[in-house]
Structure formats: C-alpha cells, structure tokens
Amino acid sequence: MGAQSRSRQTSFAPTRYREVVLTASKFGEGNSVSKRQTLLVAFGLVLTSLVLILGSFPVRVFFSLIVLVSALVWLVKTLLTSKDQSGPHFEAKQSDLSDSPEVFAVGQLFEATMHGMREGLLVVNKDMRVVASNPAAYKLFNPTVPKIESQRLTELTRNPAIYGAFLDALKGQERSDVKVETHGPERQIFDLRVVPLITNGNGAAGALGVFFDITRTERLEIVRQEFLSNVSHELRTPLTAILAFVETLQNGALDDVESSQRFLSIIGKNASRMHGLIDDILELTAIEGGNVQLRRSSVKLRDLVAEVMSSLTDKAAEHQVILVNEVDSSVVVKVDARRLERMLTNLVDNGIKFGGDDATVTIRYESNSRDKIIVEDNGEGIPSQHLERVFERFYRVDRARSRDMGGTGLGLALVKHLALLHGGEVTVTSELGKGSTFIIHLPR
C-alpha cells in the first residue's frame, strides 16, 4: 500500500471532523449553538490529550476510559443522530456554524487528538458497519483496503471476542476488560472496552470501542512469573540439601567426625551457592532499575586480566585448565574497573567449568572503532540452538551439570547487562568440539 493510500486511510477526514463538531454544537436546547457547550467539549478534549501523555499505563487506562470514552460517545452519538436532521433551515445553520472560529478550533483539536491516540478507536452503527476510526485502529486491523469506513466488522476481523463485544454493546450492554489477541506480523494483546451509543432512548444506534495495547504489560507479567518460578526453584535445591544434612547431623552423625565434616562441607557449599544467587539477583535488579552508577577510569587491561586469572588459579588447577593472558601491557581502556572485573571473572569461570580437562582459556584484546575484549576457550563448545538464549536469566545449556558446578544461571545475564550499561554489548560464537568465543564490545 503506497504512501498516498495510507494518507487517505481510516481516520476522519477534516470535513468529517467538522461534521462531528457541527453536529455536537446543535445538540442543545432549541437546536442552537451554545458557546458554553462548545467550550465544554474543548475542555474535555484538552483534558483527554493531557491524560494520554501520562506514562503510567494503569492511570492512562482508568482516566482514558472515564474522560476519553465519555467525550467521544457524546460526540459520535450526535453524529449518528444527525442523519435524521434535514431541511433548509438546518442546512443554513450548519453553514453559519462552519464559519465559527470556536467550532473550527474544536475541530482541529479533535482531529489532532484522534490522530495522536495510541489506542485504537472504532465506531460501528447498528448494522455493524464502521462509521469512524483512527489511524491506530487501521493499523490494528491491517486491512487490504485504503480505508475501513463503511466496511462490515466481519470483513475486518474474524475474532469472536471483538465481534461479541460490539454485538453486546448494540444490545445495550457495556463490555470492558475484553482481552483480544491478534496474530499478524507479531503477536499483540489488547484490552477492549466497548460502550453502546444510545440516542433518544430508542436503543443503541451504534457502539464505540477503544483498544488499549497491553502487549508490553503482558510480556512483563510473563517475565515476572518466570523469574519468580526460577528463583524459587534455584533456592529450593540448596535449601533442601542444607535441611537434609542438618537433620542428619542432629540425628547423631555429629559423633562420626569424618561424616560430619563431609556434611558440613556440603552445607557450606550450598549456603555459598545461595549467597551467590542472591548477590547476582540483587545486582541484576539494581542494573535493570537504573540504580547502578559507573565509575569510569583509565584501566590497564593487562593488569586487570592478571588479577582475574590470579583469583581463579586454584579452580583452573583443579580442572587442569590453562589460563593465558595475551593482552599487551600498553592497552588502556576507559571502563568501570570493578564491573569489568566482574564480567571477565564470569566469562573465565565459565570457560574453566565447561571447557573440560586440559582446556585453555585465553583473553586477548583487539581494537577498531570499539574496544574488543575477547575471552575464548578450546573446550566442548555450545550447541547452535542454545546460542541465542545463553544470555537469558537462569538459562542453562546443561542444567544438571551447571548446578553441580555451583552455577547460578545468572552469570552471562550479568555480563550482558553490564556491557549494555557501558554502552556496549557482548556476543558469542561457538562450534561443538572446538570451543567458544565471547567478545565484549565497549565504546572507546
């Protein structure tokens, strides 16, 4: 669909906006224009525009439902009833009103409000034909025609939830909290509110629906639920082990020195795992909440890498892994030293744990438009189907093995978020049987 077609699409044309305002203006005693009514409409629309600016989704939903829908119901209801008006006297009055600067200003404000709304607005008559809409609604239905006015609702969508909500509204029943899912190029979720348009007490002459996009809210709720589920599971495992061995010790195992020492060692290991998990969760929460401030300074990268490798020497020796520092002594990077040390520690630690015996973990540096700190190993590698998800929280390629080695499942997620905090990113390439390469890209 070309740009010209899109410009003519679904929304009210300027003349249609003026028709709405003109009709609304005569909706008063004696069918005459009331300055007070016009100002009331303008005030309502200005308030609606201010509400739409609010960032809080729940606040926008409640205020929009109260203010926006009420104002639009009133205006569209008069539009629908205007079809019954005829005669030269009424036409002459419309001609006089069209020259009114007050009506023209209200029409412009109404047009801007409709075009600026992120919520989709759809109005149908009693025959289920669309009589008014805005660009957001057009984008929602993604039709093959340049405009959706005069189209039947069944021609736009086969979604039974949408059709049922509008049908109930035409029967005089207000519908709210109707969850609607669309499956176009990407899945979207909407909260639909539909109200009947009652005219002259003769039943509903139409229905007005507002589609609130709650896709992001739903996704965040799913992430929250998954996070709580994962945290609970990760904490339950070490807690169960600790409680089991404490109970064993209480039942007489303390008298067996050798067994008691082994049990205490296991308890300490699981307690440390829980401590590490909680620390990682707090760190991630602080980063995502924007509560972490970087303290950038000029850091000699080779010295920092040497400190990281020194702290992991014992673990590397236990797994017979060789650590190699190939960073030139002249390399200086502008980073938060403590955060970079955390990133490198996590990556080298992963290389030691999953590289296999006799593996080599190497850190080197390259530079072009960005600083690139490369951590690579010649171990087992990561299957290609897992590469896109290794930076997700609690994602493990081999869950049982990772837990046995004391991993929290948050190490790579922390690396990713700390890199983003520096204005960079982290990438990974891997080949089974040949090893993995993680690259931290940082701005210079």
Backbone hydrogen bonds, N-H to C=O, Kabsch-Sander energy under -0.5 kcal/mol:
donor,donor_aa,acceptor,acceptor_aa,energy
6,R,2,G,-2.0
7,S,3,A,-1.9
8,R,4,Q,-0.8
8,R,5,S,-0.8
9,Q,6,R,-1.4
12,F,133,S,-0.7
17,Y,13,A,-2.3
18,R,14,P,-2.2
19,E,15,T,-2.1
20,V,16,R,-2.3
21,V,17,Y,-2.5
22,L,18,R,-3.1
23,T,19,E,-2.5
24,A,20,V,-2.5
25,S,21,V,-2.0
26,K,22,L,-1.1
27,F,24,A,-1.1
28,G,26,K,-2.3
31,N,28,G,-1.9
32,S,29,E,-0.8
34,S,25,S,-0.7
35,K,33,V,-0.5
38,T,34,S,-2.2
39,L,35,K,-2.4
40,L,36,R,-2.0
41,V,37,Q,-2.3
42,A,38,T,-2.4
43,F,39,L,-2.7
44,G,40,L,-2.3
45,L,41,V,-2.4
46,V,42,A,-2.5
47,L,43,F,-2.5
48,T,44,G,-2.0
49,S,45,L,-2.4
50,L,46,V,-2.1
51,V,47,L,-2.2
52,L,48,T,-2.0
53,I,49,S,-0.7
53,I,50,L,-0.9
54,L,50,L,-0.6
54,L,51,V,-1.2
60,R,56,S,-2.3
61,V,57,F,-2.5
62,F,58,P,-2.3
63,F,59,V,-2.5
64,S,60,R,-2.4
65,L,61,V,-2.4
66,I,62,F,-1.9
67,V,63,F,-3.3
68,L,63,F,-0.6
68,L,64,S,-0.6
69,V,64,S,-1.8
71,A,67,V,-2.3
72,L,68,L,-2.6
73,V,69,V,-2.9
74,W,70,S,-1.9
75,L,71,A,-2.0
76,V,72,L,-3.2
77,K,73,V,-2.4
78,T,74,W,-1.4
79,L,75,L,-1.4
80,L,76,V,-2.4
81,T,77,K,-1.9
82,S,78,T,-1.0
83,K,80,L,-0.9
84,D,81,T,-1.7
85,Q,82,S,-1.6
91,E,87,G,-1.9
92,A,88,P,-2.5
93,K,89,H,-1.9
94,Q,90,F,-2.3
95,S,91,E,-2.1
96,D,92,A,-2.0
97,L,93,K,-2.3
98,S,94,Q,-2.2
99,D,95,S,-0.6
99,D,96,D,-0.8
100,S,97,L,-2.1
104,F,100,S,-2.2
105,A,101,P,-2.2
106,V,102,E,-2.3
107,G,103,V,-2.6
108,Q,104,F,-2.2
109,L,105,A,-2.3
110,F,106,V,-2.7
111,E,107,G,-2.5
112,A,108,Q,-2.5
113,T,109,L,-2.4
114,M,110,F,-2.5
115,H,111,E,-2.3
116,G,112,A,-2.2
117,M,113,T,-1.1
120,G,211,F,-1.7
122,L,209,G,-2.4
123,V,132,A,-2.7
124,V,207,A,-2.5
125,N,129,R,-2.3
126,K,205,A,-1.1
128,M,125,N,-2.0
130,V,151,Q,-2.8
131,V,123,V,-2.8
132,A,123,V,-1.4
134,N,121,L,-1.1
137,A,134,N,-0.7
138,Y,134,N,-1.9
139,K,135,P,-2.4
140,L,136,A,-1.7
141,F,137,A,-2.1
142,N,138,Y,-2.0
150,S,130,V,-3.6
151,Q,148,I,-1.8
153,L,128,M,-2.4
155,E,152,R,-1.2
156,L,152,R,-0.8
156,L,153,L,-0.9
157,T,153,L,-2.1
163,Y,159,N,-2.1
164,G,160,P,-2.7
165,A,161,A,-1.8
166,F,162,I,-2.0
167,L,163,Y,-2.4
168,D,164,G,-2.3
169,A,165,A,-1.7
170,L,166,F,-2.0
171,K,167,L,-0.9
172,G,169,A,-1.8
173,Q,168,D,-2.6
174,E,172,G,-0.6
175,R,194,V,-2.6
178,V,192,L,-1.9
179,K,177,D,-0.7
180,V,178,V,-0.5
180,V,190,F,-2.9
182,T,188,Q,-2.5
184,G,186,E,-1.0
188,Q,182,T,-1.9
190,F,180,V,-3.3
191,D,212,F,-2.9
192,L,178,V,-3.2
192,L,190,F,-0.7
193,R,210,V,-2.1
194,V,175,R,-2.9
195,V,208,L,-2.6
197,L,206,G,-2.8
198,I,196,P,-0.8
199,T,203,G,-1.4
202,N,199,T,-2.3
204,A,170,L,-0.5
205,A,197,L,-2.9
206,G,197,L,-0.7
207,A,124,V,-2.3
208,L,195,V,-2.7
209,G,122,L,-3.2
210,V,193,R,-2.6
211,F,120,G,-3.0
212,F,191,D,-2.5
212,F,210,V,-0.7
213,D,211,F,-0.6
214,I,189,I,-2.3
214,I,212,F,-0.7
215,T,189,I,-0.6
218,E,214,I,-2.6
219,R,215,T,-2.3
220,L,216,R,-2.5
221,E,217,T,-1.9
222,I,218,E,-2.1
223,V,219,R,-2.5
224,R,220,L,-2.5
225,Q,221,E,-2.4
226,E,222,I,-2.6
227,F,223,V,-2.6
228,L,224,R,-2.6
229,S,225,Q,-2.3
230,N,226,E,-2.7
231,V,227,F,-2.8
232,S,228,L,-2.4
233,H,229,S,-2.1
234,E,230,N,-2.8
235,L,231,V,-2.4
236,R,232,S,-2.0
237,T,233,H,-1.5
239,L,235,L,-1.8
240,T,236,R,-2.6
241,A,237,T,-1.8
242,I,238,P,-2.6
243,L,239,L,-2.7
244,A,240,T,-2.2
245,F,241,A,-2.3
246,V,242,I,-2.3
247,E,243,L,-2.2
248,T,244,A,-1.8
249,L,245,F,-2.3
250,Q,246,V,-2.3
251,N,247,E,-1.4
252,G,249,L,-1.4
253,A,248,T,-1.6
254,L,249,L,-1.1
255,D,252,G,-1.4
256,D,253,A,-1.2
257,V,255,D,-1.0
260,S,256,D,-2.9
261,Q,257,V,-2.2
262,R,258,E,-1.7
263,F,259,S,-2.7
264,L,260,S,-2.6
265,S,261,Q,-1.9
266,I,262,R,-2.0
267,I,263,F,-2.5
268,G,264,L,-2.6
269,K,265,S,-2.2
270,N,266,I,-2.3
271,A,267,I,-2.4
272,S,268,G,-2.4
273,R,269,K,-1.8
274,M,270,N,-2.2
275,H,271,A,-2.4
276,G,272,S,-2.7
277,L,273,R,-2.3
278,I,274,M,-2.5
279,D,275,H,-2.3
280,D,276,G,-2.4
281,I,277,L,-2.4
282,L,278,I,-2.5
283,E,279,D,-2.3
284,L,280,D,-2.7
285,T,281,I,-2.6
286,A,282,L,-2.2
287,I,283,E,-2.2
288,E,284,L,-2.8
289,G,285,T,-1.8
290,G,287,I,-1.5
291,N,286,A,-2.9
293,Q,291,N,-0.6
294,L,292,V,-0.5
296,R,294,L,-0.6
297,S,335,V,-2.3
299,V,297,S,-0.6
299,V,333,V,-3.0
301,L,299,V,-0.8
301,L,331,V,-1.5
304,L,300,K,-1.8
305,V,301,L,-2.7
306,A,302,R,-2.2
307,E,303,D,-1.9
308,V,304,L,-2.0
309,M,305,V,-2.6
310,S,306,A,-2.1
311,S,307,E,-1.9
312,L,308,V,-0.8
313,T,310,S,-1.1
316,A,312,L,-2.4
317,A,313,T,-2.5
318,E,314,D,-2.1
319,H,315,K,-1.5
320,Q,317,A,-0.9
321,V,316,A,-3.2
322,I,359,A,-2.6
324,V,361,V,-2.7
326,E,324,V,-0.7
326,E,363,I,-2.8
331,V,328,D,-1.6
333,V,299,V,-2.5
335,V,297,S,-1.9
335,V,333,V,-1.0
337,A,295,R,-0.5
337,A,335,V,-0.9
340,L,336,D,-2.6
341,E,337,A,-2.4
342,R,338,R,-1.7
343,M,339,R,-2.1
344,L,340,L,-2.7
345,T,341,E,-2.4
346,N,342,R,-2.2
347,L,343,M,-2.1
348,V,344,L,-2.8
349,D,345,T,-2.6
350,N,346,N,-2.0
351,G,347,L,-2.0
352,I,348,V,-2.3
353,K,349,D,-2.4
354,F,350,N,-2.6
355,G,351,G,-1.2
356,G,352,I,-0.5
358,D,319,H,-0.6
358,D,320,Q,-1.0
359,A,356,G,-1.3
361,V,322,I,-3.0
362,T,360,T,-0.5
362,T,376,E,-3.1
363,I,324,V,-2.3
364,R,374,I,-2.3
366,E,372,K,-2.5
368,N,370,R,-2.0
371,D,442,L,-2.5
372,K,366,E,-2.8
373,I,371,D,-0.5
373,I,440,I,-2.3
374,I,364,R,-2.8
374,I,372,K,-0.6
375,V,438,F,-3.0
376,E,362,T,-2.6
376,E,374,I,-0.5
377,D,436,S,-2.3
378,N,360,T,-1.0
380,E,354,F,-0.9
386,H,383,P,-2.0
387,L,383,P,-0.6
387,L,384,S,-0.9
389,R,386,H,-1.3
390,V,386,H,-0.9
390,V,387,L,-0.6
392,E,389,R,-2.1
394,F,409,G,-2.6
395,Y,392,E,-1.5
395,Y,409,G,-0.6
402,S,398,D,-2.4
403,R,399,R,-2.3
404,D,400,A,-2.1
405,M,401,R,-1.4
406,G,403,R,-1.8
407,G,402,S,-2.6
414,L,410,L,-2.3
415,V,411,G,-1.8
416,K,412,L,-2.4
417,H,413,A,-2.3
418,L,414,L,-2.6
419,A,415,V,-2.2
420,L,416,K,-2.2
421,L,417,H,-2.0
422,H,418,L,-1.2
423,G,420,L,-1.6
424,G,419,A,-2.8
425,E,441,H,-1.8
427,T,439,I,-2.2
429,T,437,T,-2.1
431,E,435,G,-2.2
433,G,380,E,-3.4
434,K,431,E,-2.4
435,G,431,E,-1.4
437,T,429,T,-3.0
438,F,375,V,-3.0
439,I,427,T,-2.4
440,I,373,I,-2.7
441,H,425,E,-3.1
441,H,439,I,-0.7
442,L,371,D,-2.8
442,L,440,I,-0.6
444,R,369,S,-0.6
